[in-house]
Amino acid sequence: MSRHASTTHAISLNPASGQVFAEYPFESVEQLEQSLERAAAGFKVWREQPVSGRAQVLVNLARVLREKTEAMAQMITAEMGKPIAQARAEIEKCAVTCEWYAQHGPAMLEPEKTSVENDKAYIAYRPLGPVLAVMPWNFPVWQVLRGAIPMILAGNGYVLKHAPNVMGCAFLLRDVWREAGLTEGVFEVINATNEGVSKAIADPRIAAVAVTGSVRAGSAIASQAGAALKKCVLELGGSDPFIVLADANLDEAVKAAMVGRYQNSGQICVAAKRIIVQESVLQAFTDKFVAAVTALKVGDPQLESTYIGPMARYDLRDELHGQVLATLSEGASLLLGGEAIAGDGNYYAPTILADVRPGMTSFKEELFGPVASLIAARDAEHAVELANDSEFGLAGSVWTADEALARDIASRLETGGVFINGYTASDARVPIGGVKKSGFGRELSHFGIREFCNAQTVWIDRR
């Protein structure tokens, strides 16, 4: 695949073919100024709209998303290689989230009573203003909307700086919001360079910053937001543990590990990356897992039967392969894959590494692609120790028939989420976010809608 790069344009390159199909020029200083001015003007109008009116826009957006599902799914698949069935599911998940927030979100924004006598004090949730959102390519519609939906319902504006390889998705998102009846400027798209992002963060019209991406990107942007004294929410990398104890239902655990690791070609922050299995069932689990992964169809993401498509970018495939080779050189065993697939597309073979131990590359680093690491644990206590031996803390899974034990393990895992007998997922009804180098702050649920609100105390006649 050609190494396409540009300092003047964002480039959409089909990772299944290696062909460039669109280029979008980066914004000039004047264009960025116009975008920020539209965002500021739109916010002044939008914040005055009743919450019921904002909720109706979300209902409209759900309808428009479903009407535009095929066009949006095709753009996702073309720009970052997601298998088409998974791309369609991404759009439906966004529509469901619109409807959930339209129904439940207004109550989350109601004034909150306090214990002050005679109801003389309450807490009001006021919008902050336009929020700059720096978003990744791996879920180019869902990652944007899971933040934008509650932010916009709360009365804020949303200024999207999307990943350069999915700008087609960014402009489609702008279009569907407009069709849903959103006030002009409330959802803005800026095709900005790093310099443009820095200017936007420092600009007084931007009230706060949200980032989903790598630790490096999050650290850099959070530093700038901090210097500008602006709130920042970060959802960064993960190396999620997937713990399987001896009494677990192995067939169900294997199925979940397969989906949790290889969905979206393994390019998910909350994927099951470190699979920690109790020694007494490790061989049985391994045999079933290798068989399940071997059966996955790799190929053209336009085909309904494809489960694993190409990786989104050539450089990420190169980086992933380097991590696999490093782990093998450190003493791990290769059970499956371990190589790029020859041809025009940016494919990497589904890979399973065994005998992975603390200190090895695939144990300590995030592997963002179709590679699973199998790790042996002596018992439940050792499994918790291995799970927490990471600089990341996004989410984790625990598989056991003993729910009391699972709850105890959950209380000791250093992660933002724990899923018992299920693989990690994001859902509007519960918050998502991490600890340690996986970031801070939360998206979704009532936490997500209030993250970018001013919790304003109103106290009447305090004498």
C-alpha positions in Angstrom: 0.0 0.0 0.0 1.2 3.5 -0.9 2.2 5.7 2.0 -0.1 8.6 1.3 0.4 11.7 3.5 -0.2 15.4 3.1 0.5 18.6 5.1 -2.3 20.4 3.2 -5.1 17.9 3.0 -6.9 15.3 5.0 -6.9 12.1 2.9 -9.6 9.4 2.7 -7.9 6.2 1.6 -9.7 2.9 1.3 -7.8 0.5 3.4 -9.2 -2.5 1.5 -7.7 -1.3 -1.8 -5.1 1.3 -0.9 -6.7 3.8 -3.2 -7.3 7.4 -2.3 -10.9 8.4 -3.1 -11.2 11.9 -1.5 -9.0 14.8 -0.2 -10.2 17.6 2.0 -8.1 20.7 2.4 -7.2 21.8 5.9 -8.9 24.9 7.0 -7.2 28.3 6.8 -7.0 30.6 9.7 -9.9 32.6 8.3 -12.1 29.4 7.8 -11.4 28.3 11.4 -12.4 31.8 12.6 -15.7 31.5 10.7 -16.3 28.0 12.2 -15.8 29.2 15.7 -17.9 32.3 15.2 -20.8 30.1 13.9 -20.4 27.8 16.9 -20.5 30.8 19.3 -23.6 32.3 17.6 -25.4 29.0 17.4 -24.8 28.3 21.1 -26.4 31.6 22.1 -29.6 30.6 20.3 -29.6 26.9 21.2 -29.1 27.3 25.0 -32.4 29.3 25.1 -34.3 26.5 23.5 -36.5 24.5 25.9 -35.2 21.0 26.7 -38.3 19.5 25.2 -37.4 21.1 21.9 -33.8 19.9 22.1 -35.1 16.4 22.8 -37.3 16.5 19.7 -34.2 17.2 17.6 -32.8 13.9 18.9 -35.9 12.1 17.9 -35.6 13.6 14.5 -31.9 12.6 14.4 -32.7 9.0 15.1 -35.1 9.0 12.2 -32.6 10.6 9.8 -29.8 8.2 10.9 -32.0 5.2 10.0 -33.0 6.8 6.7 -29.3 7.4 5.9 -28.0 4.1 7.3 -26.7 2.7 4.0 -24.9 5.8 2.9 -23.3 6.3 6.3 -22.3 2.7 6.7 -20.8 2.6 3.2 -18.7 5.7 4.1 -17.5 4.1 7.3 -16.5 0.9 5.4 -14.8 2.9 2.6 -12.8 5.2 4.9 -11.7 2.8 7.7 -12.5 -0.7 6.6 -15.2 -1.7 9.1 -17.1 -4.8 7.8 -20.4 -3.5 6.4 -22.7 -5.4 8.8 -20.8 -3.9 11.8 -21.0 -0.4 10.2 -24.7 -0.7 9.8 -25.0 -1.8 13.5 -22.9 1.3 14.5 -25.5 3.6 12.9 -28.4 1.8 14.6 -26.7 2.0 18.0 -26.5 5.8 17.5 -30.2 6.0 16.7 -31.1 4.0 19.8 -29.0 6.3 21.9 -30.7 9.4 20.4 -34.1 7.9 21.5 -32.9 6.9 24.9 -31.6 10.4 25.7 -34.7 12.1 24.2 -36.8 10.0 26.6 -34.6 10.1 29.8 -32.2 13.0 29.3 -34.6 15.9 30.1 -35.2 14.5 33.7 -31.4 14.5 34.2 -31.3 18.2 33.5 -34.1 19.1 35.9 -33.1 21.3 38.9 -32.0 19.0 41.7 -33.3 19.4 45.2 -31.0 19.8 48.2 -31.3 19.2 51.9 -31.6 22.9 52.6 -34.7 23.6 54.6 -37.9 24.7 52.9 -36.5 23.8 49.4 -34.8 27.2 49.4 -31.8 25.9 47.5 -31.5 23.8 44.3 -28.8 22.8 41.8 -29.4 23.9 38.2 -27.5 22.3 35.3 -26.5 25.0 32.8 -24.6 24.5 29.5 -21.0 25.6 29.3 -20.8 26.5 25.7 -19.2 25.0 22.5 -17.1 22.0 23.3 -14.2 21.1 21.1 -14.2 17.3 20.5 -11.1 15.6 19.0 -12.3 12.2 17.9 -10.8 9.0 16.5 -11.5 6.9 13.4 -12.3 3.5 14.8 -16.0 4.2 15.4 -16.3 7.4 13.3 -20.0 7.9 13.9 -20.6 6.3 17.3 -17.6 7.9 19.1 -18.8 11.3 17.9 -22.5 10.9 18.7 -22.1 9.2 22.1 -20.6 12.5 23.3 -22.5 14.9 21.1 -26.0 13.6 21.9 -25.9 14.4 25.6 -23.8 17.5 25.2 -26.2 19.0 22.7 -29.3 18.0 24.7 -27.8 19.8 27.7 -27.6 23.0 25.6 -24.0 23.0 24.6 -22.5 23.3 21.2 -20.2 20.7 19.6 -17.2 21.5 17.4 -15.9 18.3 15.8 -12.2 17.8 14.9 -12.3 14.3 13.4 -9.5 12.0 12.4 -8.1 13.0 9.0 -8.9 9.6 7.4 -12.7 9.8 8.2 -13.6 13.3 7.2 -16.2 12.0 4.9 -18.0 10.6 7.9 -17.6 14.0 9.7 -19.3 15.9 7.0 -22.1 13.3 6.8 -22.7 13.8 10.5 -22.9 17.5 10.0 -25.5 17.0 7.3 -27.7 14.6 9.4 -27.8 17.0 12.3 -28.9 19.8 9.9 -31.6 17.6 8.5 -32.8 16.8 12.0 -33.4 20.5 12.6 -30.5 21.5 14.7 -29.7 25.2 15.0 -26.9 26.2 12.6 -23.5 26.3 14.3 -24.4 24.0 17.2 -22.7 21.0 15.4 -19.6 22.4 13.6 -16.9 20.5 11.8 -13.4 21.8 11.6 -10.8 20.1 9.3 -7.9 21.5 11.3 -4.2 20.8 11.6 -2.6 20.4 15.0 -1.9 24.1 15.0 -5.5 24.8 14.3 -6.6 22.6 17.2 -4.2 24.5 19.5 -5.8 27.8 18.4 -9.3 26.5 19.0 -8.4 25.2 22.5 -7.0 28.6 23.4 -9.9 30.5 21.8 -12.3 31.9 24.5 -15.3 30.8 22.4 -14.4 27.1 23.2 -15.6 26.3 26.7 -14.2 22.8 27.2 -12.5 19.9 25.4 -13.3 16.2 24.9 -10.7 13.7 23.5 -11.0 10.1 22.6 -7.7 8.7 21.3 -4.2 7.7 22.2 -2.4 8.5 25.4 0.0 10.7 23.6 -2.7 12.7 21.9 -4.8 13.0 25.1 -1.8 14.1 27.1 -0.9 16.8 24.6 -4.4 18.2 24.3 -5.1 18.0 28.0 -2.0 20.0 28.7 -3.2 22.7 26.4 -6.7 22.7 27.9 -5.2 22.9 31.3 -3.1 25.9 30.3 -6.3 27.6 29.1 -8.1 26.6 32.3 -10.7 24.6 30.4 -12.4 21.4 31.5 -11.2 18.3 29.6 -12.6 14.7 29.5 -10.3 12.0 28.2 -11.1 8.5 27.0 -7.8 7.1 26.0 -6.1 3.7 25.4 -6.9 0.4 27.1 -5.4 -3.0 27.6 -8.5 -4.7 29.0 -8.2 -7.9 31.0 -10.5 -10.7 30.2 -10.4 -13.1 33.2 -11.6 -16.7 32.8 -11.7 -18.8 36.0 -11.9 -22.5 36.2 -15.6 -22.8 36.9 -16.6 -20.5 33.9 -18.7 -21.7 31.0 -15.8 -22.1 28.6 -18.0 -22.1 25.4 -19.6 -18.8 26.3 -16.3 -17.3 27.5 -14.6 -18.3 24.2 -17.4 -16.8 22.1 -17.3 -13.6 24.1 -13.5 -13.4 23.9 -13.6 -13.9 20.2 -16.1 -11.1 19.7 -14.5 -8.9 22.4 -11.1 -9.1 20.7 -11.7 -9.3 17.0 -14.8 -7.1 16.4 -13.9 -4.1 14.3 -10.7 -5.9 13.4 -9.6 -5.5 17.0 -9.5 -1.7 16.8 -11.4 -1.0 19.9 -10.2 0.8 23.1 -12.3 -1.5 25.3 -11.4 -4.7 23.4 -10.5 -7.9 25.4 -6.8 -7.6 24.8 -5.2 -9.5 27.7 -7.0 -12.9 28.1 -6.1 -14.2 31.6 -7.1 -17.8 32.1 -6.8 -20.0 35.2 -4.1 -22.6 34.5 -6.4 -25.6 35.1 -8.6 -24.7 32.1 -6.0 -22.9 30.0 -5.5 -25.7 27.5 -9.1 -26.4 27.1 -9.9 -22.7 26.6 -7.0 -22.3 24.2 -8.1 -25.2 22.0 -11.6 -23.8 21.7 -10.4 -20.2 21.2 -8.0 -21.1 18.4 -10.7 -23.0 16.6 -13.2 -20.1 16.9 -10.7 -17.5 15.7 -9.6 -19.8 12.8 -13.2 -19.9 11.6 -13.5 -16.1 11.3 -13.7 -14.9 7.8 -11.2 -12.2 6.8 -11.6 -10.3 3.6 -13.6 -7.7 1.7 -15.4 -5.5 4.2 -18.2 -5.0 1.7 -19.2 -8.6 2.0 -21.9 -9.5 4.6 -20.0 -12.6 5.6 -16.8 -10.8 6.4 -16.0 -10.5 10.1 -12.5 -9.1 10.0 -11.7 -6.4 7.4 -8.5 -4.4 6.8 -6.8 -2.3 9.5 -7.5 1.4 9.1 -4.0 2.6 8.3 -0.8 1.0 7.0 1.3 2.6 9.7 -0.9 1.0 12.4 -0.5 -2.4 10.8 3.3 -1.9 10.7 3.3 -0.9 14.4 1.1 -3.8 15.4 3.4 -6.3 13.6 6.4 -4.8 15.3 4.7 -5.4 18.7 3.9 -9.0 17.8 7.5 -9.6 16.7 8.8 -8.0 19.9 6.6 -10.2 22.0 7.7 -13.3 20.3 11.3 -12.4 20.7 10.6 -12.0 24.4 9.5 -15.6 24.7 5.9 -15.8 23.8 4.5 -18.5 21.5 2.6 -18.0 18.2 -0.5 -20.1 17.9 -2.1 -18.4 14.9 -1.4 -15.6 12.4 1.5 -13.2 13.2 1.8 -11.7 9.7 0.4 -9.2 7.3 -1.7 -10.7 4.6 -0.2 -10.1 1.1 -2.1 -8.1 -1.4 -3.4 -4.6 -2.0 -5.4 -4.3 1.2 -4.2 -3.4 4.6 -5.0 -6.7 6.2 -3.4 -8.4 9.2 -4.0 -12.1 10.0 -6.0 -12.8 13.1 -3.3 -13.6 15.7 -3.1 -15.4 19.0 0.0 -15.2 21.2 0.4 -17.6 24.1 2.7 -17.8 27.1 2.5 -14.0 27.5 3.9 -12.8 30.8 4.3 -9.4 32.6 6.9 -7.3 31.1 6.4 -8.5 27.5 5.4 -6.0 24.9 1.8 -7.3 24.3 1.3 -7.4 28.1 2.3 -3.9 28.8 1.4 -2.1 25.6 -2.0 -1.6 23.9 -2.2 -3.7 20.7 -4.8 -2.0 18.5 -5.6 -4.7 16.0 -6.6 -8.4 15.7 -4.1 -9.8 18.2 -5.0 -11.7 21.4 -2.6 -12.4 24.2 -3.2 -15.5 26.4 -1.9 -15.3 30.0 -1.9 -18.0 32.6 -3.1 -17.3 36.1 -2.7 -19.6 39.1 -5.9 -18.6 40.7 -8.4 -15.8 41.1 -6.0 -13.8 43.3 -3.2 -14.1 40.8 -5.7 -13.1 38.0 -6.5 -9.9 39.7 -2.8 -9.1 40.2 -2.1 -9.7 36.5 -5.1 -7.6 35.5 -4.1 -4.6 37.6 -0.4 -4.8 36.4 -1.1 -2.3 33.7 -0.8 1.5 33.2 -4.3 1.3 31.6 -7.6 1.0 33.4 -10.5 1.3 31.0 -12.6 -1.9 31.4 -12.4 -5.6 32.1 -14.4 -8.8 32.1 -14.7 -11.6 34.7 -16.0 -15.1 33.8 -17.0 -17.4 36.6 -20.0 -19.3 37.9 -19.5 -17.7 41.3 -21.2 -14.3 41.2 -20.1 -13.4 44.7 -16.5 -14.0 43.8 -17.0 -12.0 40.6 -18.4 -9.0 42.5 -15.4 -9.2 44.9 -13.0 -9.3 41.9 -14.8 -6.3 40.4 -14.3 -4.3 43.6 -10.6 -4.8 43.3 -10.1 -4.3 39.5 -8.5 -0.9 38.7 -10.8 -0.2 35.8 -13.6 2.2 34.9 -15.9 -0.7 34.1 -16.3 -4.4 34.9 -18.4 -6.9 33.0 -19.3 -10.1 34.7 -19.9 -13.0 32.3 -20.1 -10.6 29.3 -17.6 -8.7 27.1 -17.0 -5.0 27.5 -19.4 -2.6 25.7 -20.7 0.9 25.7 -24.3 1.6 26.4 -26.2 4.9 27.0 -27.6 3.6 30.3 -24.2 3.3 32.0 -21.1 5.5 32.0 -17.9 4.7 30.2 -14.5 6.0 31.0 -11.2 5.0 32.6 -8.7 5.5 35.3 -4.9 5.6 35.2 -3.6 6.3 31.7 -7.0 5.4 30.2 -8.1 8.9 31.0 -10.6 10.7 33.3 -14.2 11.9 33.2 -17.2 9.9 31.9 -19.4 9.7 28.8 -23.0 8.4 28.6 -25.7 8.0 31.3 -26.4 10.9 33.6 -22.7 11.3 34.1 -22.2 12.1 30.5 -24.9 14.6 30.2 -23.7 16.5 33.2 -19.9 16.4 32.5 -20.1 19.6 30.5 -22.7 21.4 32.6 -22.2 24.1 35.2 -23.7 22.7 38.4 -25.0 26.0 39.5 -26.2 26.4 43.1 -29.2 28.7 43.4 -30.1 29.6 47.1 -33.1 31.8 47.7 -33.3 34.2 50.6 -30.4 32.9 52.7 -30.5 35.1 55.8 
